[in-house]
Amino acid sequence: MLTLLGVATVVVGFAVRLNPLLVVTLAAFVTGLAAGLSPVEVLEAFGKAFNENRFVSAAYLVLPVIGVVERAGLQERARSLIARFRGVSVGPFLIGYLAFRQLTSALGLTSIAGHAQSIRPMVAPMAEGAVEMRTGRPLDPETRQDTRAMASATDNIGLFFGEDIFIAIGSILLMVGFLATSGIVIDPIHLSLWAIPTALIAFVLHAGRLILFDRRLRRRAGA
Amino acid sequence: MIKLTAVYVLAGLVFAAFAILSATDRNNGKRFGNAAFWGLVSLSFLAGDRLGDLGNGILVLGLAGIAGFGLLGRGQPATTSPQERKALAERFGEKLFVPALTLPVVVALGVLVLKPLQFGGVPLLDPKQATLLSLALAAVIAVGVGLILLRQPPISPLQEGRRLMDTVGWAALLPQMLAALGAIFALAGVGELVGKLVTDWIPMDARLTAVAVYCLGMAGFTIIMGNAFAAFPVMTAGIGLPILIHRFGGDPAVVASIGMLSGFCGTLMTPLAANFNLVPAALLELPDRYAVIKKQIPTALPLLIANVVLMYVLAFR
């Protein structure tokens, strides 16, 4: 039971908003010590696992080019481009992005978009531009933050509920492997197919929320 | 065969440049904190395999210490002003999208064309890492396209990259740290323990209860562990296989697939899935680090309930 203290450390540490890097380090020590490891053994295990997971941080290699295009005015261009399409409102715009993200992820192209390479430089400014065009004035900070957060949320939802339709994605391979060791042989295509109902419901649910979000922003602007 | 080590060398050199440029940035009162932080990241990429486990552990302590004691500032590299950007946006027009769209095009080419390529039976790209290799290749090509097409100063990718990296700050390393914590959890058997608690304390005689416990358990466990991949083996070994599949005769494909997607609903609701939930908040400069999660919960919860219903209806046809 003591090993669960590490989980408690994470929950409390995140809840009181301590620096997460410290919280995670502390939780590693609490868990490891509770499991009977010595402090040095915990440090070694933690360091080893950190080193093995470097690929997680390698994705920041896209930041230099994003910075360069921002320097040259991409965010401003994205904002004014959307303003030229007078009919486009933020709701339908993000619904379109959701559909794009789900469909491309379902084809296995999960890394062609993301928060660094598409949301920050293009999608969020376009969404902000779409709101600005409706209201005819610069966004207040609250609306700006809401719009950006919604753009990021839409990317995650599109990715998560698209990628499992692709048969060679990590989660499908994990399921096939796990079931195989338990004596159940399954064709990955069946796992992919049964991801489709949830994907459709995710699309409908989030699209509905985006329409409500759009209306709320309009009411806020009118008030 | 091109392996991940090539990407690590590239990342190590880029972070080394961030560190050096940080150290010379007199506009940042904490410039040496930033230099040390990105310097340690660079060291990890370049020499992580030679530092030994203890050395890597000490490196992680250094990163956590710099971040935890507030020694990390935000660099102020010289960049264009908002007015200049407006003027540049007018001048370049739609050309501005070309470097940004080079990224997805090259990644797609890498995954679809380069990945299957073989020379004398040896694949060009390490098949397990083809996506990340393609992303790194795309990043390099896109920088080249950006510099030439938009005539930006040669140092700008490193300075602008550092500006964005400082915007993300310590949150950048959180996903990797959490992955390492997951390894410690696995070592200590945290997953099995939680799974046992769930199965010991909740009666699952009715089919609907069992389905609900499995789906909600996948989501809840993912919230605690930050990763549906960690939750899946535990919950499926504890409930999915013995109860849903063996006792009630559920279709394994439906149980596993919808179970995993229930876990993904949990991913949308946890700060421990930092790369999806906290890094974007930092990258978009949102003052509330939980802003993205808050926008996801109202989609995630109904979707989780929908998964329970779907599994109940579809698994026992």
Contacts between the chains, C-beta under 8 A, distances in Angstrom:
chain1	res1	chain2	res2	distance
A	1	B	193	7.4
A	3	B	188	4.5
A	3	B	189	6.5
A	3	B	190	5.4
A	3	B	193	6.1
A	4	B	190	6.8
A	4	B	193	6.5
A	4	B	194	7.4
A	6	B	184	7.4
A	6	B	185	6.8
A	6	B	188	7.1
A	6	B	190	6.7
A	7	B	185	7.8
A	7	B	190	6.4
A	7	B	194	7.7
A	7	B	224	5.6
A	10	B	181	7.7
A	10	B	224	7.7
A	10	B	272	6.9
A	11	B	224	7.7
A	14	B	271	5.2
A	14	B	272	7.6
A	17	B	289	7.6
A	18	B	68	7.8
A	19	B	64	7.9
A	19	B	67	5.5
A	19	B	68	4.4
A	19	B	70	7.9
A	19	B	170	6.7
A	20	B	170	7.5
A	20	B	171	7.5
A	20	B	174	5.3
A	20	B	177	7.9
A	20	B	271	7.5
A	20	B	274	7.2
A	20	B	278	7.4
A	21	B	63	6.4
A	21	B	64	4.3
A	21	B	67	4.3
A	21	B	68	5.9
A	21	B	170	5.4
A	21	B	173	6.4
A	21	B	174	6.4
A	21	B	177	5.9
A	22	B	64	5.4
A	22	B	67	7.1
A	22	B	68	3.5
A	24	B	64	7.4
A	24	B	174	7.2
A	24	B	177	4.6
A	24	B	178	6.0
A	24	B	180	7.8
A	24	B	181	5.1
A	25	B	60	6.8
A	25	B	61	6.8
A	25	B	64	4.3
A	25	B	68	7.9
A	25	B	177	7.3
A	27	B	181	6.0
A	27	B	184	8.0
A	28	B	180	7.1
A	28	B	181	5.3
A	28	B	184	4.7
A	31	B	181	7.8
A	31	B	184	5.3
A	31	B	185	6.2
A	31	B	188	4.9
A	31	B	190	6.6
A	32	B	184	5.6
A	32	B	187	7.2
A	32	B	188	6.5
A	34	B	188	6.9
A	35	B	187	6.8
A	35	B	188	3.6
A	35	B	189	7.1
A	37	B	187	7.7
A	40	B	54	6.9
A	42	B	184	7.1
A	43	B	54	6.3
A	43	B	57	3.5
A	43	B	58	7.1
A	43	B	61	7.3
A	44	B	53	3.9
A	44	B	54	5.2
A	44	B	57	5.6
A	45	B	53	7.3
A	45	B	57	7.9
A	45	B	183	6.8
A	45	B	184	6.0
A	45	B	187	6.0
A	46	B	57	5.3
A	46	B	60	6.0
A	46	B	180	5.5
A	46	B	181	7.7
A	46	B	183	7.8
A	46	B	184	6.1
A	47	B	51	7.8
A	47	B	52	8.0
A	47	B	53	5.0
A	47	B	54	6.4
A	47	B	55	6.8
A	47	B	56	3.1
A	47	B	57	3.0
A	47	B	58	7.1
A	47	B	59	6.8
A	47	B	60	5.7
A	48	B	53	4.3
A	48	B	56	6.3
A	48	B	57	7.8
A	48	B	183	7.7
A	49	B	179	6.9
A	49	B	180	3.8
A	49	B	181	8.0
A	49	B	182	7.7
A	49	B	183	3.4
A	49	B	184	6.9
A	50	B	44	7.6
A	50	B	56	5.7
A	50	B	57	7.7
A	50	B	59	7.6
A	50	B	60	5.0
A	50	B	176	6.3
A	50	B	177	6.8
A	50	B	179	7.9
A	50	B	180	4.2
A	51	B	44	6.9
A	51	B	48	4.4
A	51	B	49	7.0
A	51	B	51	7.5
A	51	B	53	7.7
A	51	B	56	4.6
A	52	B	183	7.7
A	53	B	176	5.0
A	53	B	179	4.0
A	53	B	180	5.9
A	53	B	183	8.0
A	54	B	8	6.2
A	54	B	11	7.9
A	54	B	44	6.4
A	54	B	45	6.3
A	54	B	48	6.2
A	54	B	176	6.8
A	55	B	4	6.2
A	55	B	7	7.7
A	55	B	129	7.3
A	55	B	132	5.8
A	56	B	175	4.9
A	56	B	176	4.4
A	56	B	179	5.7
A	56	B	275	6.9
A	57	B	11	7.4
A	57	B	41	7.1
A	57	B	172	6.8
A	57	B	173	6.6
A	57	B	175	7.1
A	57	B	176	4.9
A	58	B	4	7.8
A	58	B	7	5.2
A	58	B	8	6.8
A	58	B	11	5.0
A	58	B	45	7.7
A	58	B	132	6.0
A	58	B	135	8.0
A	58	B	136	6.9
A	59	B	132	7.3
A	59	B	135	6.4
A	60	B	11	7.4
A	60	B	165	6.6
A	60	B	168	7.7
A	60	B	172	6.3
A	61	B	7	7.4
A	61	B	10	6.7
A	61	B	11	5.8
A	61	B	14	6.5
A	61	B	135	7.0
A	61	B	136	5.3
A	61	B	139	4.3
A	62	B	103	6.3
A	62	B	135	6.8
A	62	B	138	7.6
A	62	B	139	4.9
A	62	B	142	7.8
A	63	B	160	7.9
A	63	B	161	4.6
A	63	B	164	4.5
A	63	B	165	5.9
A	64	B	14	7.0
A	64	B	139	7.0
A	64	B	143	5.5
A	64	B	157	3.7
A	64	B	158	6.5
A	64	B	160	6.4
A	64	B	161	3.5
A	65	B	99	5.6
A	65	B	100	7.3
A	65	B	102	7.8
A	65	B	103	6.9
A	65	B	139	6.1
A	65	B	142	4.1
A	65	B	143	4.7
A	65	B	145	8.0
A	65	B	146	5.3
A	65	B	157	6.6
A	66	B	100	7.0
A	66	B	160	7.8
A	66	B	164	6.4
A	67	B	156	7.3
A	67	B	157	6.7
A	67	B	159	7.5
A	67	B	160	2.5
A	67	B	161	5.0
A	67	B	162	8.0
A	67	B	163	5.8
A	67	B	164	5.0
A	68	B	99	6.8
A	68	B	143	6.7
A	68	B	146	4.3
A	68	B	147	6.9
A	68	B	150	7.0
A	68	B	152	5.3
A	68	B	156	5.3
A	68	B	157	5.3
A	68	B	160	5.4
A	69	B	96	6.0
A	69	B	99	5.1
A	69	B	100	5.3
A	69	B	146	5.8
A	69	B	150	7.1
A	70	B	85	7.8
A	70	B	160	6.7
A	70	B	164	7.9
A	71	B	79	5.6
A	71	B	80	5.3
A	71	B	85	7.6
A	71	B	152	6.3
A	71	B	156	5.9
A	71	B	160	5.3
A	72	B	80	7.6
A	72	B	85	7.6
A	72	B	88	5.2
A	72	B	89	7.9
A	72	B	92	6.1
A	72	B	96	6.1
A	72	B	146	7.6
A	72	B	150	4.4
A	72	B	152	6.1
A	73	B	80	7.5
A	73	B	84	7.9
A	73	B	85	4.1
A	73	B	86	6.8
A	73	B	87	7.6
A	73	B	88	3.8
A	73	B	89	3.4
A	73	B	90	8.0
A	73	B	92	6.5
A	73	B	96	6.2
A	74	B	89	7.5
A	74	B	96	4.6
A	74	B	97	7.1
A	74	B	100	6.3
A	75	B	85	7.4
A	76	B	82	7.9
A	76	B	85	5.0
A	76	B	86	5.2
A	76	B	88	7.8
A	76	B	89	3.9
A	77	B	89	4.1
A	77	B	92	7.1
A	77	B	93	7.1
A	77	B	94	7.4
A	77	B	96	4.7
A	77	B	97	7.4
A	78	B	97	7.8
A	80	B	89	6.7
A	81	B	94	7.5
A	108	B	111	6.7
A	109	B	104	7.6
A	109	B	107	7.3
A	109	B	108	5.6
A	109	B	111	6.7
A	110	B	131	7.4
A	111	B	107	5.1
A	111	B	111	7.7
A	111	B	131	5.2
A	111	B	132	8.0
A	111	B	134	7.2
A	111	B	135	5.4
A	112	B	103	7.4
A	112	B	104	3.5
A	112	B	107	5.2
A	112	B	108	5.7
A	113	B	104	6.4
A	115	B	279	6.6
A	115	B	280	4.0
A	115	B	283	5.6
A	115	B	284	7.6
A	116	B	164	7.6
A	116	B	283	6.1
A	117	B	100	6.9
A	117	B	103	5.1
A	117	B	104	7.5
A	118	B	100	7.5
A	118	B	104	7.8
A	119	B	280	6.6
A	119	B	283	7.7
A	119	B	284	7.1
A	120	B	283	5.3
A	120	B	284	6.1
A	121	B	100	5.5
A	122	B	97	7.3
A	122	B	100	6.3
A	124	B	284	6.2
A	145	B	286	5.2
A	145	B	287	7.1
A	145	B	288	7.4
A	145	B	291	6.2
A	146	B	295	7.7
A	148	B	284	4.3
A	148	B	286	6.2
A	148	B	291	7.9
A	149	B	281	7.2
A	149	B	284	7.2
A	149	B	286	6.0
A	149	B	291	4.2
A	149	B	292	5.0
A	149	B	294	7.2
A	149	B	295	4.6
A	150	B	295	5.2
A	151	B	284	7.9
A	152	B	280	4.1
A	152	B	281	7.4
A	152	B	284	6.3
A	152	B	292	4.7
A	152	B	295	7.6
A	153	B	268	7.8
A	153	B	292	5.5
A	153	B	295	4.0
A	153	B	296	4.6
A	153	B	299	7.4
A	155	B	280	7.7
A	156	B	267	8.0
A	156	B	268	6.2
A	156	B	276	5.0
A	156	B	277	7.5
A	156	B	280	8.0
A	156	B	292	7.5
A	156	B	296	6.4
A	157	B	268	6.9
A	157	B	296	6.8
A	157	B	299	5.9
A	160	B	261	7.9
A	160	B	264	4.4
A	160	B	267	6.5
A	160	B	268	7.0
A	161	B	261	7.0
A	161	B	264	6.9
A	161	B	303	7.9
A	164	B	257	6.9
A	164	B	260	6.6
A	164	B	261	6.2
A	164	B	264	7.6
A	170	B	229	7.3
A	171	B	228	7.0
A	171	B	229	6.7
A	171	B	232	7.8
A	171	B	260	5.4
A	174	B	229	5.8
A	174	B	232	6.4
A	174	B	233	8.0
A	175	B	232	7.0
A	175	B	256	4.6
A	175	B	257	7.1
A	175	B	260	6.2
A	178	B	232	6.8
A	178	B	233	5.6
A	178	B	236	6.4
A	178	B	256	7.8
A	179	B	252	6.0
A	179	B	256	6.2
A	182	B	237	7.7
A	182	B	241	5.6
A	184	B	241	8.0
A	184	B	245	7.4
A	184	B	252	5.0
A	186	B	252	5.9
A	186	B	253	5.7
A	186	B	256	7.6
A	190	B	253	3.8
A	190	B	257	7.8
A	191	B	253	5.5
A	191	B	256	6.1
A	191	B	257	4.6
A	192	B	257	7.7
A	193	B	253	7.7
A	194	B	253	5.4
A	194	B	254	4.9
A	194	B	257	3.9
A	194	B	258	6.4
A	194	B	314	7.0
A	195	B	257	5.2
A	195	B	258	7.9
A	195	B	261	6.2
A	197	B	258	7.9
A	197	B	310	5.3
A	197	B	314	7.0
A	198	B	258	6.2
A	198	B	261	4.5
A	198	B	303	7.2
A	198	B	306	7.1
A	198	B	307	5.9
A	198	B	310	6.3
A	201	B	303	6.3
A	201	B	306	4.8
A	201	B	310	7.5
A	202	B	299	7.2
A	202	B	303	5.5
A	205	B	299	5.5
A	205	B	302	5.7
A	205	B	303	5.7
A	205	B	306	7.5
A	206	B	299	4.8
A	209	B	298	6.2
A	209	B	299	5.8
